[in-house]
């Protein structure tokens, strides 16, 4: 499932233009949330979860 989700996201990301990166929505807590910020956050998300699991298991 992980690879399928990543592949689908990559397909969308490949079609973005430079100007698309500055498009945004308003997050209820974070305020303006651009496509570029989403990509930056999203790219580290699996690693962050992996580290949380490692910490929870104490390894």
PQR file with spaces between the fields and no chain letter, atoms N, CA, C, O and H, PARSE charges and radii, in Angstrom:
ATOM       1  N    UNK     1       0.818   -1.184    0.000 -0.4000 1.5000
ATOM       2  CA   UNK     1       0.000    0.000    0.000 -0.0000 2.0000
ATOM       3  C    UNK     1       0.867    1.256    0.000  0.5500 1.7000
ATOM       4  O    UNK     1       0.578    2.211   -0.720 -0.5500 1.4000
ATOM       5  N    UNK     2       1.908    1.256    0.788 -0.4000 1.5000
ATOM       6  CA   UNK     2       2.804    2.418    0.879 -0.0000 2.0000
ATOM       7  C    UNK     2       3.328    2.809   -0.497  0.5500 1.7000
ATOM       8  O    UNK     2       3.296    3.981   -0.872 -0.5500 1.4000
ATOM       9  H    UNK     2       2.143    0.479    1.373  0.4000 1.0000
ATOM      10  N    UNK     3       3.812    1.815   -1.252 -0.4000 1.5000
ATOM      11  CA   UNK     3       4.366    2.115   -2.569 -0.0000 2.0000
ATOM      12  C    UNK     3       3.305    2.637   -3.530  0.5500 1.7000
ATOM      13  O    UNK     3       3.592    3.501   -4.359 -0.5500 1.4000
ATOM      14  H    UNK     3       3.838    0.863   -0.948  0.4000 1.0000
ATOM      15  N    UNK     4       2.097    2.128   -3.429 -0.4000 1.5000
ATOM      16  CA   UNK     4       1.011    2.596   -4.290 -0.0000 2.0000
ATOM      17  C    UNK     4       0.683    4.060   -4.017  0.5500 1.7000
ATOM      18  O    UNK     4       0.488    4.845   -4.945 -0.5500 1.4000
ATOM      19  H    UNK     4       1.864    1.426   -2.756  0.4000 1.0000
ATOM      20  N    UNK     5       0.625    4.417   -2.748 -0.4000 1.5000
ATOM      21  CA   UNK     5       0.335    5.806   -2.378 -0.0000 2.0000
ATOM      22  C    UNK     5       1.450    6.723   -2.859  0.5500 1.7000
ATOM      23  O    UNK     5       1.187    7.792   -3.410 -0.5500 1.4000
ATOM      24  H    UNK     5       0.784    3.780   -1.994  0.4000 1.0000
ATOM      25  N    UNK     6       2.684    6.309   -2.652 -0.4000 1.5000
ATOM      26  CA   UNK     6       3.821    7.122   -3.094 -0.0000 2.0000
ATOM      27  C    UNK     6       3.840    7.275   -4.609  0.5500 1.7000
ATOM      28  O    UNK     6       4.114    8.362   -5.118 -0.5500 1.4000
ATOM      29  H    UNK     6       2.897    5.441   -2.204  0.4000 1.0000
ATOM      30  N    UNK     7       3.551    6.195   -5.336 -0.4000 1.5000
ATOM      31  CA   UNK     7       3.529    6.252   -6.799 -0.0000 2.0000
ATOM      32  C    UNK     7       2.446    7.211   -7.292  0.5500 1.7000
ATOM      33  O    UNK     7       2.673    7.977   -8.229 -0.5500 1.4000
ATOM      34  H    UNK     7       3.329    5.312   -4.922  0.4000 1.0000
ATOM      35  N    UNK     8       1.291    7.170   -6.675 -0.4000 1.5000
ATOM      36  CA   UNK     8       0.204    8.075   -7.060 -0.0000 2.0000
ATOM      37  C    UNK     8       0.582    9.526   -6.778  0.5500 1.7000
ATOM      38  O    UNK     8       0.303   10.411   -7.587 -0.5500 1.4000
ATOM      39  H    UNK     8       1.107    6.548   -5.914  0.4000 1.0000
ATOM      40  N    UNK     9       1.213    9.768   -5.639 -0.4000 1.5000
ATOM      41  CA   UNK     9       1.649   11.126   -5.304 -0.0000 2.0000
ATOM      42  C    UNK     9       2.715   11.604   -6.286  0.5500 1.7000
ATOM      43  O    UNK     9       2.694   12.759   -6.711 -0.5500 1.4000
ATOM      44  H    UNK     9       1.440    9.049   -4.982  0.4000 1.0000
ATOM      45  N    UNK    10       3.637   10.731   -6.642 -0.4000 1.5000
ATOM      46  CA   UNK    10       4.689   11.098   -7.580 -0.0000 2.0000
ATOM      47  C    UNK    10       4.102   11.474   -8.930  0.5500 1.7000
ATOM      48  O    UNK    10       4.569   12.414   -9.573 -0.5500 1.4000
ATOM      49  H    UNK    10       3.654    9.793   -6.296  0.4000 1.0000
ATOM      50  N    UNK    11       3.094   10.754   -9.358 -0.4000 1.5000
ATOM      51  CA   UNK    11       2.435   11.067  -10.629 -0.0000 2.0000
ATOM      52  C    UNK    11       1.880   12.486  -10.609  0.5500 1.7000
ATOM      53  O    UNK    11       2.008   13.221  -11.588 -0.5500 1.4000
ATOM      54  H    UNK    11       2.715    9.990   -8.836  0.4000 1.0000
ATOM      55  N    UNK    12       1.273   12.865   -9.510 -0.4000 1.5000
ATOM      56  CA   UNK    12       0.728   14.224   -9.367 -0.0000 2.0000
ATOM      57  C    UNK    12       1.863   15.248   -9.323  0.5500 1.7000
ATOM      58  O    UNK    12       1.793   16.273  -10.002 -0.5500 1.4000
ATOM      59  H    UNK    12       1.169   12.268   -8.714  0.4000 1.0000
ATOM      60  N    UNK    13       2.891   14.986   -8.545 -0.4000 1.5000
ATOM      61  CA   UNK    13       4.011   15.919   -8.379 -0.0000 2.0000
ATOM      62  C    UNK    13       4.714   16.165   -9.711  0.5500 1.7000
ATOM      63  O    UNK    13       5.117   17.292   -9.999 -0.5500 1.4000
ATOM      64  H    UNK    13       2.947   14.153   -7.994  0.4000 1.0000
ATOM      65  N    UNK    14       4.861   15.133  -10.516 -0.4000 1.5000
ATOM      66  CA   UNK    14       5.524   15.285  -11.812 -0.0000 2.0000
ATOM      67  C    UNK    14       4.782   16.248  -12.736  0.5500 1.7000
ATOM      68  O    UNK    14       5.397   16.860  -13.610 -0.5500 1.4000
ATOM      69  H    UNK    14       4.534   14.217  -10.283  0.4000 1.0000
ATOM      70  N    UNK    15       3.495   16.388  -12.558 -0.4000 1.5000
ATOM      71  CA   UNK    15       2.700   17.253  -13.419 -0.0000 2.0000
ATOM      72  C    UNK    15       2.618   18.694  -12.921  0.5500 1.7000
ATOM      73  O    UNK    15       2.033   19.538  -13.598 -0.5500 1.4000
ATOM      74  H    UNK    15       2.995   15.892  -11.848  0.4000 1.0000
ATOM      75  N    UNK    16       3.184   18.995  -11.766 -0.4000 1.5000
ATOM      76  CA   UNK    16       3.143   20.356  -11.232 -0.0000 2.0000
ATOM      77  C    UNK    16       4.054   21.282  -12.014  0.5500 1.7000
ATOM      78  O    UNK    16       5.112   20.875  -12.493 -0.5500 1.4000
ATOM      79  H    UNK    16       3.660   18.309  -11.215  0.4000 1.0000
ATOM      80  N    UNK    17       3.637   22.516  -12.136 -0.4000 1.5000
ATOM      81  CA   UNK    17       4.479   23.544  -12.734 -0.0000 2.0000
ATOM      82  C    UNK    17       5.094   24.370  -11.602  0.5500 1.7000
ATOM      83  O    UNK    17       4.709   24.241  -10.439 -0.5500 1.4000
ATOM      84  H    UNK    17       2.777   22.847  -11.747  0.4000 1.0000
ATOM      85  N    UNK    18       6.056   25.218  -11.968 -0.4000 1.5000
ATOM      86  CA   UNK    18       6.675   26.096  -10.966 -0.0000 2.0000
ATOM      87  C    UNK    18       5.618   26.944  -10.269  0.5500 1.7000
ATOM      88  O    UNK    18       5.656   27.109   -9.049 -0.5500 1.4000
ATOM      89  H    UNK    18       6.368   25.323  -12.912  0.4000 1.0000
ATOM      90  N    UNK    19       4.691   27.474  -11.026 -0.4000 1.5000
ATOM      91  CA   UNK    19       3.677   28.347  -10.426 -0.0000 2.0000
ATOM      92  C    UNK    19       2.725   27.562   -9.521  0.5500 1.7000
ATOM      93  O    UNK    19       2.160   28.126   -8.584 -0.5500 1.4000
ATOM      94  H    UNK    19       4.660   27.341  -12.017  0.4000 1.0000
ATOM      95  N    UNK    20       2.542   26.273   -9.792 -0.4000 1.5000
ATOM      96  CA   UNK    20       1.696   25.446   -8.925 -0.0000 2.0000
ATOM      97  C    UNK    20       2.250   25.355   -7.512  0.5500 1.7000
ATOM      98  O    UNK    20       1.489   25.203   -6.556 -0.5500 1.4000
ATOM      99  H    UNK    20       3.001   25.815  -10.553  0.4000 1.0000
ATOM     100  N    UNK    21       3.553   25.445   -7.372 -0.4000 1.5000
ATOM     101  CA   UNK    21       4.190   25.287   -6.057 -0.0000 2.0000
ATOM     102  C    UNK    21       3.783   26.378   -5.074  0.5500 1.7000
ATOM     103  O    UNK    21       3.844   26.174   -3.862 -0.5500 1.4000
ATOM     104  H    UNK    21       4.171   25.568   -8.148  0.4000 1.0000
ATOM     105  N    UNK    22       3.372   27.525   -5.582 -0.4000 1.5000
ATOM     106  CA   UNK    22       2.980   28.628   -4.707 -0.0000 2.0000
ATOM     107  C    UNK    22       1.477   28.693   -4.450  0.5500 1.7000
ATOM     108  O    UNK    22       1.013   29.539   -3.685 -0.5500 1.4000
ATOM     109  H    UNK    22       3.322   27.691   -6.567  0.4000 1.0000
ATOM     110  N    UNK    23       0.721   27.810   -5.082 -0.4000 1.5000
ATOM     111  CA   UNK    23      -0.713   27.752   -4.785 -0.0000 2.0000
ATOM     112  C    UNK    23      -0.871   27.277   -3.350  0.5500 1.7000
ATOM     113  O    UNK    23      -0.024   26.552   -2.829 -0.5500 1.4000
ATOM     114  H    UNK    23       1.098   27.123   -5.703  0.4000 1.0000
ATOM     115  N    UNK    24      -1.947   27.684   -2.724 -0.4000 1.5000
ATOM     116  CA   UNK    24      -2.069   27.368   -1.307 -0.0000 2.0000
ATOM     117  C    UNK    24      -3.516   27.210   -0.874  0.5500 1.7000
ATOM     118  O    UNK    24      -4.460   27.594   -1.564 -0.5500 1.4000
ATOM     119  H    UNK    24      -2.635   28.273   -3.147  0.4000 1.0000
ATOM     120  N    UNK    25      -3.632   26.634    0.286 -0.4000 1.5000
ATOM     121  CA   UNK    25      -4.892   26.565    0.998 -0.0000 2.0000
ATOM     122  C    UNK    25      -4.653   27.135    2.376  0.5500 1.7000
ATOM     123  O    UNK    25      -3.512   27.417    2.742 -0.5500 1.4000
ATOM     124  H    UNK    25      -2.865   26.322    0.846  0.4000 1.0000
ATOM     125  N    UNK    26      -5.702   27.308    3.139 -0.4000 1.5000
ATOM     126  CA   UNK    26      -5.557   27.826    4.496 -0.0000 2.0000
ATOM     127  C    UNK    26      -5.776   26.697    5.493  0.5500 1.7000
ATOM     128  O    UNK    26      -6.859   26.117    5.554 -0.5500 1.4000
ATOM     129  H    UNK    26      -6.629   27.079    2.842  0.4000 1.0000
ATOM     130  N    UNK    27      -4.754   26.390    6.269 -0.4000 1.5000
ATOM     131  CA   UNK    27      -4.820   25.361    7.297 -0.0000 2.0000
ATOM     132  C    UNK    27      -5.340   26.014    8.570  0.5500 1.7000
ATOM     133  O    UNK    27      -4.947   27.134    8.898 -0.5500 1.4000
ATOM     134  H    UNK    27      -3.873   26.862    6.221  0.4000 1.0000
ATOM     135  N    UNK    28      -6.211   25.330    9.281 -0.4000 1.5000
ATOM     136  CA   UNK    28      -6.829   25.922   10.476 -0.0000 2.0000
ATOM     137  C    UNK    28      -5.814   26.282   11.559  0.5500 1.7000
ATOM     138  O    UNK    28      -6.059   27.200   12.343 -0.5500 1.4000
ATOM     139  H    UNK    28      -6.530   24.421    9.014  0.4000 1.0000
ATOM     140  N    UNK    29      -4.699   25.592   11.620 -0.4000 1.5000
ATOM     141  CA   UNK    29      -3.692   25.878   12.638 -0.0000 2.0000
ATOM     142  C    UNK    29      -2.425   26.514   12.065  0.5500 1.7000
ATOM     143  O    UNK    29      -1.790   27.338   12.723 -0.5500 1.4000
ATOM     144  H    UNK    29      -4.500   24.847   10.983  0.4000 1.0000
ATOM     145  N    UNK    30      -2.061   26.138   10.852 -0.4000 1.5000
ATOM     146  CA   UNK    30      -0.792   26.592   10.269 -0.0000 2.0000
ATOM     147  C    UNK    30      -0.920   27.790    9.352  0.5500 1.7000
ATOM     148  O    UNK    30       0.087   28.361    8.932 -0.5500 1.4000
ATOM     149  H    UNK    30      -2.577   25.468   10.316  0.4000 1.0000
ATOM     150  N    UNK    31      -2.158   28.180    9.032 -0.4000 1.5000
ATOM     151  CA   UNK    31      -2.338   29.299    8.119 -0.0000 2.0000
ATOM     152  C    UNK    31      -2.091   28.885    6.679  0.5500 1.7000
ATOM     153  O    UNK    31      -2.462   27.786    6.266 -0.5500 1.4000
ATOM     154  H    UNK    31      -2.976   27.715    9.373  0.4000 1.0000
ATOM     155  N    UNK    32      -1.464   29.769    5.919 -0.4000 1.5000
ATOM     156  CA   UNK    32      -1.209   29.509    4.498 -0.0000 2.0000
ATOM     157  C    UNK    32      -0.323   28.277    4.345  0.5500 1.7000
ATOM     158  O    UNK    32       0.743   28.181    4.954 -0.5500 1.4000
ATOM     159  H    UNK    32      -1.162   30.661    6.254  0.4000 1.0000
ATOM     160  N    UNK    33      -0.778   27.344    3.528 -0.4000 1.5000
ATOM     161  CA   UNK    33      -0.060   26.086    3.328 -0.0000 2.0000
ATOM     162  C    UNK    33       0.096   25.872    1.833  0.5500 1.7000
ATOM     163  O    UNK    33      -0.843   25.454    1.155 -0.5500 1.4000
ATOM     164  H    UNK    33      -1.644   27.422    3.033  0.4000 1.0000
ATOM     165  N    UNK    34       1.299   26.164    1.315 -0.4000 1.5000
ATOM     166  CA   UNK    34       1.537   26.069   -0.125 -0.0000 2.0000
ATOM     167  C    UNK    34       1.787   24.620   -0.549  0.5500 1.7000
ATOM     168  O    UNK    34       2.051   23.746    0.276 -0.5500 1.4000
ATOM     169  H    UNK    34       2.062   26.505    1.865  0.4000 1.0000
ATOM     170  N    UNK    35       1.696   24.400   -1.837 -0.4000 1.5000
ATOM     171  CA   UNK    35       2.017   23.083   -2.396 -0.0000 2.0000
ATOM     172  C    UNK    35       3.485   22.755   -2.098  0.5500 1.7000
ATOM     173  O    UNK    35       3.812   21.617   -1.761 -0.5500 1.4000
ATOM     174  H    UNK    35       1.481   25.110   -2.507  0.4000 1.0000
ATOM     175  N    UNK    36       4.354   23.739   -2.221 -0.4000 1.5000
ATOM     176  CA   UNK    36       5.782   23.524   -1.926 -0.0000 2.0000
ATOM     177  C    UNK    36       5.981   23.087   -0.472  0.5500 1.7000
ATOM     178  O    UNK    36       6.778   22.191   -0.194 -0.5500 1.4000
ATOM     179  H    UNK    36       4.089   24.663   -2.495  0.4000 1.0000
ATOM     180  N    UNK    37       5.262   23.717    0.445 -0.4000 1.5000
ATOM     181  CA   UNK    37       5.378   23.344    1.860 -0.0000 2.0000
ATOM     182  C    UNK    37       4.856   21.920    2.080  0.5500 1.7000
ATOM     183  O    UNK    37       5.425   21.155    2.860 -0.5500 1.4000
ATOM     184  H    UNK    37       4.614   24.445    0.219  0.4000 1.0000
ATOM     185  N    UNK    38       3.761   21.574    1.379 -0.4000 1.5000
ATOM     186  CA   UNK    38       3.214   20.221    1.491 -0.0000 2.0000
ATOM     187  C    UNK    38       4.243   19.198    1.023  0.5500 1.7000
ATOM     188  O    UNK    38       4.454   18.182    1.687 -0.5500 1.4000
ATOM     189  H    UNK    38       3.300   22.196    0.746  0.4000 1.0000
ATOM     190  N    UNK    39       4.887   19.457   -0.116 -0.4000 1.5000
ATOM     191  CA   UNK    39       5.889   18.521   -0.644 -0.0000 2.0000
ATOM     192  C    UNK    39       7.036   18.375    0.344  0.5500 1.7000
ATOM     193  O    UNK    39       7.491   17.262    0.606 -0.5500 1.4000
ATOM     194  H    UNK    39       4.716   20.282   -0.656  0.4000 1.0000
ATOM     195  N    UNK    40       7.502   19.477    0.888 -0.4000 1.5000
ATOM     196  CA   UNK    40       8.599   19.444    1.861 -0.0000 2.0000
ATOM     197  C    UNK    40       8.213   18.626    3.096  0.5500 1.7000
ATOM     198  O    UNK    40       8.997   17.807    3.574 -0.5500 1.4000
ATOM     199  H    UNK    40       7.133   20.381    0.675  0.4000 1.0000
ATOM     200  N    UNK    41       7.023   18.850    3.597 -0.4000 1.5000
ATOM     201  CA   UNK    41       6.541   18.118    4.769 -0.0000 2.0000
ATOM     202  C    UNK    41       6.324   16.652    4.437  0.5500 1.7000
ATOM     203  O    UNK    41       6.742   15.769    5.186 -0.5500 1.4000
ATOM     204  H    UNK    41       6.386   19.516    3.208  0.4000 1.0000
ATOM     205  N    UNK    42       5.676   16.397    3.324 -0.4000 1.5000
ATOM     206  CA   UNK    42       5.314   15.047    2.907 -0.0000 2.0000
ATOM     207  C    UNK    42       6.538   14.175    2.664  0.5500 1.7000
ATOM     208  O    UNK    42       6.512   12.976    2.939 -0.5500 1.4000
ATOM     209  H    UNK    42       5.336   17.114    2.716  0.4000 1.0000
ATOM     210  N    UNK    43       7.616   14.775    2.147 -0.4000 1.5000
ATOM     211  CA   UNK    43       8.807   13.986    1.822 -0.0000 2.0000
ATOM     212  C    UNK    43       9.482   13.413    3.059  0.5500 1.7000
ATOM     213  O    UNK    43      10.123   12.366    2.977 -0.5500 1.4000
ATOM     214  H    UNK    43       7.637   15.749    1.923  0.4000 1.0000
ATOM     215  N    UNK    44       9.351   14.076    4.202 -0.4000 1.5000
ATOM     216  CA   UNK    44       9.957   13.560    5.427 -0.0000 2.0000
ATOM     217  C    UNK    44       9.010   12.767    6.308  0.5500 1.7000
ATOM     218  O    UNK    44       9.421   12.204    7.322 -0.5500 1.4000
ATOM     219  H    UNK    44       8.830   14.927    4.268  0.4000 1.0000
ATOM     220  N    UNK    45       7.752   12.723    5.924 -0.4000 1.5000
ATOM     221  CA   UNK    45       6.723   12.118    6.763 -0.0000 2.0000
ATOM     222  C    UNK    45       6.984   10.633    7.099  0.5500 1.7000
ATOM     223  O    UNK    45       6.886   10.261    8.268 -0.5500 1.4000
ATOM     224  H    UNK    45       7.418   13.181    5.100  0.4000 1.0000
ATOM     225  N    UNK    46       7.307    9.786    6.126 -0.4000 1.5000
ATOM     226  CA   UNK    46       7.564    8.372    6.467 -0.0000 2.0000
ATOM     227  C    UNK    46       8.758    8.197    7.401  0.5500 1.7000
ATOM     228  O    UNK    46       8.730    7.365    8.308 -0.5500 1.4000
ATOM     229  H    UNK    46       7.387   10.088    5.177  0.4000 1.0000
ATOM     230  N    UNK    47       9.810    8.990    7.174 -0.4000 1.5000
ATOM     231  CA   UNK    47      10.995    8.906    8.038 -0.0000 2.0000
ATOM     232  C    UNK    47      10.642    9.328    9.465  0.5500 1.7000
ATOM     233  O    UNK    47      11.101    8.719   10.431 -0.5500 1.4000
ATOM     234  H    UNK    47       9.833    9.666    6.437  0.4000 1.0000
ATOM     235  N    UNK    48       9.830   10.368    9.586 -0.4000 1.5000
ATOM     236  CA   UNK    48       9.404   10.826   10.909 -0.0000 2.0000
ATOM     237  C    UNK    48       8.638    9.732   11.641  0.5500 1.7000
ATOM     238  O    UNK    48       8.867    9.491   12.826 -0.5500 1.4000
ATOM     239  H    UNK    48       9.457   10.862    8.801  0.4000 1.0000
ATOM     240  N    UNK    49       7.732    9.076   10.932 -0.4000 1.5000
ATOM     241  CA   UNK    49       6.974    7.992   11.565 -0.0000 2.0000
ATOM     242  C    UNK    49       7.879    6.816   11.933  0.5500 1.7000
ATOM     243  O    UNK    49       7.709    6.201   12.986 -0.5500 1.4000
ATOM     244  H    UNK    49       7.546    9.272    9.970  0.4000 1.0000
ATOM     245  N    UNK    50       8.828    6.510   11.075 -0.4000 1.5000
ATOM     246  CA   UNK    50       9.777    5.436   11.379 -0.0000 2.0000
ATOM     247  C    UNK    50      10.556    5.736   12.648  0.5500 1.7000
ATOM     248  O    UNK    50      10.764    4.854   13.482 -0.5500 1.4000
ATOM     249  H    UNK    50       8.966    7.009   10.219  0.4000 1.0000
ATOM     250  N    UNK    51      10.982    6.977   12.789 -0.4000 1.5000
ATOM     251  CA   UNK    51      11.717    7.372   14.003 -0.0000 2.0000
ATOM     252  C    UNK    51      10.828    7.317   15.238  0.5500 1.7000
ATOM     253  O    UNK    51      11.294    6.951   16.317 -0.5500 1.4000
ATOM     254  H    UNK    51      10.813    7.693   12.112  0.4000 1.0000
ATOM     255  N    UNK    52       9.548    7.677   15.093 -0.4000 1.5000
ATOM     256  CA   UNK    52       8.615    7.571   16.217 -0.0000 2.0000
ATOM     257  C    UNK    52       8.464    6.118   16.660  0.5500 1.7000
ATOM     258  O    UNK    52       8.418    5.830   17.856 -0.5500 1.4000
ATOM     259  H    UNK    52       9.170    7.974   14.217  0.4000 1.0000
ATOM     260  N    UNK    53       8.389    5.221   15.711 -0.4000 1.5000
ATOM     261  CA   UNK    53       8.272    3.792   16.029 -0.0000 2.0000
ATOM     262  C    UNK    53       9.530    3.303   16.734  0.5500 1.7000
ATOM     263  O    UNK    53       9.452    2.597   17.739 -0.5500 1.4000
ATOM     264  H    UNK    53       8.426    5.455   14.740  0.4000 1.0000
ATOM     265  N    UNK    54      10.687    3.681   16.204 -0.4000 1.5000
ATOM     266  CA   UNK    54      11.959    3.295   16.839 -0.0000 2.0000
ATOM     267  C    UNK    54      12.007    3.800   18.289  0.5500 1.7000
ATOM     268  O    UNK    54      12.381    3.059   19.198 -0.5500 1.4000
ATOM     269  H    UNK    54      10.750    4.254   15.387  0.4000 1.0000
ATOM     270  N    UNK    55      11.630    5.050   18.491 -0.4000 1.5000
ATOM     271  CA   UNK    55      11.649    5.619   19.834 -0.0000 2.0000
ATOM     272  C    UNK    55      10.682    4.895   20.760  0.5500 1.7000
ATOM     273  O    UNK    55      11.001    4.630   21.919 -0.5500 1.4000
ATOM     274  H    UNK    55      11.326    5.652   17.753  0.4000 1.0000
ATOM     275  N    UNK    56       9.514    4.582   20.250 -0.4000 1.5000
ATOM     276  CA   UNK    56       8.508    3.888   21.069 -0.0000 2.0000
ATOM     277  C    UNK    56       8.977    2.495   21.462  0.5500 1.7000
ATOM     278  O    UNK    56       8.655    2.002   22.543 -0.5500 1.4000
ATOM     279  H    UNK    56       9.255    4.797   19.308  0.4000 1.0000
ATOM     280  N    UNK    57       9.744    1.863   20.571 -0.4000 1.5000
ATOM     281  CA   UNK    57      10.250    0.522   20.865 -0.0000 2.0000
ATOM     282  C    UNK    57      11.568    0.550   21.628  0.5500 1.7000
ATOM     283  O    UNK    57      12.055   -0.485   22.083 -0.5500 1.4000
ATOM     284  H    UNK    57      10.006    2.263   19.693  0.4000 1.0000
ATOM     285  N    UNK    58      12.136    1.735   21.762 -0.4000 1.5000
ATOM     286  CA   UNK    58      13.362    1.884   22.528 -0.0000 2.0000
ATOM     287  C    UNK    58      14.593    1.390   21.815  0.5500 1.7000
ATOM     288  O    UNK    58      15.575    1.014   22.455 -0.5500 1.4000
ATOM     289  H    UNK    58      11.740    2.575   21.392  0.4000 1.0000
ATOM     290  N    UNK    59      14.554    1.386   20.490 -0.4000 1.5000
ATOM     291  CA   UNK    59      15.745    0.915   19.740 -0.0000 2.0000
ATOM     292  C    UNK    59      16.365    2.005   18.922  0.5500 1.7000
ATOM     293  O    UNK    59      17.364    1.774   18.240 -0.5500 1.4000
ATOM     294  H    UNK    59      13.757    1.692   19.971  0.4000 1.0000
